[in-house]
Amino acid sequence: MFGSLIRLILILVFRTFLWGLVTANFTEYNLMGGLVLSALIPMGNYKNLKMEAILPSIFKLVSVPIQMIKETFQLIFILDPVDVYTTENVSQQAQRGSKLAKFIDVLVITSTPMSLVTGIKNENEWYIHRLKERGKS
């Protein structure tokens, strides 16, 4: 048990340190937020994880920066924004119970500036909040 506690503390410290590096901000409030975020990221034993199970999620992660840039420019040019609530399907890997796939699903949707996962409708759908130009579909 003591070994597990040490491992947990080391993982949280490492993740929080990475958070500080990513944000380039090592103030106490940012590090506390990073610690909370580090604790929310699923802890799991990934030794037996098969690559074919996470490849679709990795492909989603690779497309995130392109989608972020695209949505950032769209957001700049929206003159009359309106909130839209929709649903989106949960990935097949997440539906099979993969915590990592669920985390990546939420990360991919939420990391773009115009969308945010606000909840779970059922096992197969996320509630999504999006911004769009009023009058456009």
N, C-alpha and C positions, 0 to 999 in steps of 0.2 A: 504494500500500500504506500509506503514512504517513497518507493521508486516511482510509482505512478504520479504522486503529488509533485515530485521534482520534475518529472517529464512534462506535466501540465504547466507548471510555472515556467519552465524553459520555453515551451511552445508559445505561451502567452507573451513572454518577454520578447522573443524573436519576432512574432507577428506585430507587436506594438512598435518595435524598433523599425521594422519595414514600413509601418504606417507613417512613422516620423520621417523616414527617408522619402517616401512617396509624396507626402504633403510638404516636405522641406520645412517643417515646423515642429520644433521640439519643446514648445511651451507646455506647461503642466496641463492646461485644459485640453489641448489637442492630444496629448498623450493619454489623458483619461478617456477621451472619446475613442482613441485608437485601441485602448485596452478593452472597452466595451465591445467595439466592433470585433476585436480579436476573439473575445469570448463567444460572440454570436456565430462565428464561422464554424461550421460543423467539424467536430473532432471525430476522427475515425481512424480505423486501421486500414490503410490503403495498400498493404503488402500484397493482398490477394486480388487487387483491382485489375481487371482485364482491360487492355487498351481498346478493344473493339466496343467496350461498354461506354467509354468516355470520349471516343473520337468525335462523335457528333457535337458534343459539348465544346470540345476544343475548337472545332470549326466555327461554332457560334462566337466564341471568345475572340477569334482572329478577326471576325467581321465587325466587332464592336467599335474600334477606333474610326473606321470609315463611316459607320452609322452615326457616331457621335458628331463628327465634322459636318455631315450632311444635315442632321437635325439642328445643329447649332446655327447654321446659316438659315435654315427654314424659320427658326425661332426669331432670329434677328428681323426678318422681313414680315412677320405677322403683325398686322396693324390693329386688328380687333380680335384678340384671342377668346376662345370659348372652351370651357371644360367639357370633355367627353369621357364618359365611363363605358368601357367595353369589357369583353372577356377575351382571353387568349388561351389556347390549349396548352396544357402542361406537356413537356416533352415525354416521349415514350420511356426514356430511361428513368425520369423522375416518377412516372406513374408506376414503374416496377419497384419503387422503394429506394432508389439511390438518393441519399442525402446530398451528395456532391452534385448530382445532376439538378436537383431542386435549387441548390444554392446558385449554380451557374445560370439556371433559367432566370431567377430573380435578379441576379447581377447583370445579365445581358439586357434585360428589359429596363431596369432602373438606372443603369449607367448612362443611358441616352437622355438628353435634356428635356425631351417632350413626353416622356412616359414614366410611370411609376406603378409598381405593383402595390395595390392597396389591400389585398386580401385573397382568400381562396373561396371560390364559389362552391366547388366540390372537388373531388379528387382529381378531376381531369381539366379544370379551368381556373385561371387566375383572374381576379378583378384587376383591371388596368385603368389608371387615370391618364388621359392624354390631353394635349393642347392642340387646337387646330384653329384655322382662320374661320371667323363667322361667315356662314353662307357657302363654305366649300365642303364637299363631301369627302 
